[in-house]
Amino acid sequence: MRIPARFAPIVFGALLSAVMVAIVSAFVLATSQGIHPGFLAKWARSCATTWPIAFVAVTLIAPWVRKVVARVTA
């Protein structure tokens, strides 16, 4: 099953924010609390609560960032 191309910006935002949240939350938890037996549960909870915010931010900010990049690059 393929997603129609008109949804590409939303799919981009969803995937980028999911990867970003997974990496950053794992790093922050590991550096602040260390890796311990409950690490995966805390990490999953952190991702689940943070991802919606990151998704909205990436989806709303990405068009502006693309415009800025287009202006400052040749």
MIDREN-541259 format. One record per residue: residue number from 0; x, y negated, z negated of N, C-alpha, C in turn. Coordinates in Angstrom, 3 decimals. Layout:
<nodes>
(NUM,(X,Y,Z),(X,Y,Z),(X,Y,Z))
...
</nodes>
This chain:
<nodes>
(0,(0.842,1.180,0.000),(0.000,0.000,0.000),(0.891,-1.248,0.000))
(1,(0.591,-2.173,0.869),(1.360,-3.419,0.953),(0.476,-4.591,0.563))
(2,(1.096,-5.571,-0.027),(0.403,-6.783,-0.449),(0.437,-7.767,0.715))
(3,(-0.675,-8.420,1.028),(-0.681,-9.384,2.131),(0.344,-10.505,1.917))
(4,(0.912,-10.988,3.011),(1.971,-12.001,2.967),(1.525,-13.294,2.290))
(5,(0.249,-13.601,2.320),(-0.212,-14.846,1.694),(0.002,-14.845,0.178))
(6,(0.200,-13.669,-0.407),(0.450,-13.571,-1.839),(1.937,-13.532,-2.170))
(7,(2.794,-13.746,-1.189),(4.241,-13.671,-1.404),(4.734,-14.592,-2.521))
(8,(4.286,-15.843,-2.592),(4.773,-16.689,-3.692),(4.413,-16.148,-5.083))
(9,(3.239,-15.563,-5.213),(2.825,-15.013,-6.502),(3.621,-13.755,-6.831))
(10,(3.824,-12.898,-5.834),(4.620,-11.681,-6.044),(6.060,-12.059,-6.387))
(11,(6.605,-13.060,-5.697),(7.950,-13.546,-5.986),(8.043,-14.011,-7.439))
(12,(7.107,-14.820,-7.860),(7.096,-15.318,-9.234),(6.962,-14.203,-10.258))
(13,(6.127,-13.230,-9.958),(5.937,-12.111,-10.882),(7.208,-11.288,-11.033))
(14,(7.819,-10.953,-9.909),(9.027,-10.130,-9.965),(10.207,-10.884,-10.567))
(15,(10.421,-12.107,-10.135),(11.539,-12.882,-10.656),(11.387,-13.107,-12.155))
(16,(10.214,-13.490,-12.593),(10.021,-13.748,-14.024),(10.128,-12.460,-14.838))
(17,(9.659,-11.345,-14.318),(9.761,-10.077,-15.044),(11.222,-9.671,-15.240))
(18,(12.011,-9.773,-14.176),(13.425,-9.418,-14.276),(14.147,-10.387,-15.215))
(19,(13.876,-11.668,-15.057),(14.514,-12.686,-15.884),(14.190,-12.467,-17.365))
(20,(12.936,-12.256,-17.682),(12.520,-12.057,-19.074),(13.145,-10.782,-19.636))
(21,(13.176,-9.720,-18.856),(13.750,-8.461,-19.343),(15.224,-8.626,-19.690))
(22,(15.973,-9.265,-18.822),(17.412,-9.444,-19.051),(17.674,-10.396,-20.211))
(23,(17.032,-11.543,-20.191),(17.298,-12.560,-21.216),(16.830,-12.086,-22.593))
(24,(15.662,-11.490,-22.679),(15.183,-11.060,-23.994),(16.045,-9.931,-24.551))
(25,(16.519,-9.030,-23.711),(17.421,-7.975,-24.187),(18.717,-8.587,-24.709))
(26,(19.261,-9.543,-23.980),(20.503,-10.190,-24.402),(20.322,-10.932,-25.725))
(27,(19.255,-11.709,-25.828),(19.019,-12.492,-27.049),(18.795,-11.570,-28.245))
(28,(17.999,-10.535,-28.083),(17.764,-9.616,-29.189),(19.046,-8.884,-29.589))
(29,(19.820,-8.441,-28.607),(21.048,-7.710,-28.911),(22.058,-8.598,-29.632))
(30,(22.168,-9.850,-29.213),(23.149,-10.725,-29.852),(22.678,-11.247,-31.206))
(31,(21.382,-11.415,-31.379),(20.896,-11.956,-32.647),(20.628,-10.884,-33.700))
(32,(20.180,-9.704,-33.278),(19.805,-8.670,-34.242),(20.606,-7.386,-34.090))
(33,(21.366,-7.282,-33.026),(22.106,-6.050,-32.775),(21.199,-4.978,-32.196))
(34,(21.822,-3.928,-31.698),(21.043,-2.806,-31.154),(20.829,-1.818,-32.299))
(35,(19.580,-1.579,-32.613),(19.201,-0.746,-33.752),(18.074,0.179,-33.332))
(36,(17.648,1.100,-34.199),(16.610,2.062,-33.807),(15.307,1.435,-33.292))
(37,(14.916,0.285,-33.792),(13.672,-0.349,-33.332),(13.869,-1.342,-32.192))
(38,(15.067,-1.350,-31.605),(15.401,-2.336,-30.574),(14.455,-2.269,-29.379))
(39,(14.214,-1.083,-28.841),(13.369,-0.972,-27.645),(11.947,-1.470,-27.895))
(40,(11.403,-1.179,-29.052),(10.040,-1.651,-29.368),(10.010,-3.176,-29.467))
(41,(11.006,-3.750,-30.146),(11.060,-5.218,-30.247),(11.268,-5.846,-28.879))
(42,(12.110,-5.229,-28.067),(12.377,-5.737,-26.724),(11.107,-5.713,-25.879))
(43,(10.381,-4.609,-25.919),(9.132,-4.498,-25.151),(8.114,-5.541,-25.609))
(44,(8.010,-5.726,-26.914),(7.081,-6.730,-27.464),(7.495,-8.135,-27.034))
(45,(8.791,-8.398,-27.078),(9.300,-9.711,-26.669),(9.004,-9.967,-25.191))
(46,(9.240,-8.960,-24.369),(8.953,-9.108,-22.931),(7.469,-9.349,-22.689))
(47,(6.636,-8.595,-23.373),(5.186,-8.708,-23.164),(4.644,-10.069,-23.579))
(48,(5.226,-10.665,-24.618),(4.717,-11.964,-25.060),(5.333,-13.128,-24.292))
(49,(6.530,-12.921,-23.762),(7.230,-14.005,-23.071),(6.936,-14.034,-21.578))
(50,(6.682,-12.886,-20.969),(6.523,-12.823,-19.518),(5.417,-13.731,-18.981))
(51,(4.240,-13.785,-19.595),(3.208,-14.671,-19.023),(3.654,-16.131,-18.931))
(52,(4.391,-16.597,-19.917),(4.879,-17.978,-19.896),(5.901,-18.150,-18.777))
(53,(6.822,-17.208,-18.668),(7.844,-17.279,-17.617),(7.210,-17.188,-16.235))
(54,(6.195,-16.344,-16.078),(5.525,-16.190,-14.780),(4.901,-17.507,-14.336))
(55,(4.189,-18.150,-15.228),(3.558,-19.432,-14.884),(4.624,-20.473,-14.563))
(56,(5.660,-20.526,-15.381),(6.724,-21.506,-15.153),(7.406,-21.295,-13.813))
(57,(7.787,-20.062,-13.515),(8.470,-19.771,-12.247),(7.542,-20.064,-11.070))
(58,(6.299,-19.678,-11.171),(5.359,-19.875,-10.067),(5.116,-21.363,-9.800))
(59,(5.045,-22.161,-10.855),(4.795,-23.592,-10.676),(6.057,-24.366,-10.290))
(60,(7.203,-23.949,-10.787),(8.445,-24.687,-10.565),(9.160,-24.289,-9.279))
(61,(8.984,-23.066,-8.805),(9.703,-22.583,-7.619),(9.534,-23.483,-6.386))
(62,(8.343,-23.959,-6.055),(8.227,-24.829,-4.876),(9.050,-26.118,-5.007))
(63,(9.059,-26.706,-6.186),(9.854,-27.906,-6.420),(11.343,-27.612,-6.281))
(64,(11.781,-26.494,-6.839),(13.201,-26.122,-6.741),(13.593,-25.891,-5.284))
(65,(12.734,-25.255,-4.509),(13.014,-25.042,-3.080),(13.183,-26.375,-2.360))
(66,(12.351,-27.357,-2.671),(12.453,-28.676,-2.045),(13.757,-29.373,-2.433))
(67,(14.116,-29.297,-3.697),(15.358,-29.904,-4.153),(16.551,-29.243,-3.477))
(68,(16.557,-27.941,-3.412),(17.646,-27.211,-2.751),(17.735,-27.598,-1.279))
(69,(16.593,-27.724,-0.618),(16.589,-28.106,0.803),(17.171,-29.495,1.002))
(70,(16.953,-30.391,0.051),(17.469,-31.761,0.167),(18.969,-31.851,-0.105))
(71,(19.477,-31.014,-0.989),(20.884,-31.131,-1.369),(21.815,-30.200,-0.603))
(72,(21.258,-29.384,0.269),(22.103,-28.488,1.079),(22.023,-28.892,2.540))
(73,(23.039,-28.489,3.262),(23.116,-28.858,4.681),(22.324,-27.911,5.539))
</nodes>
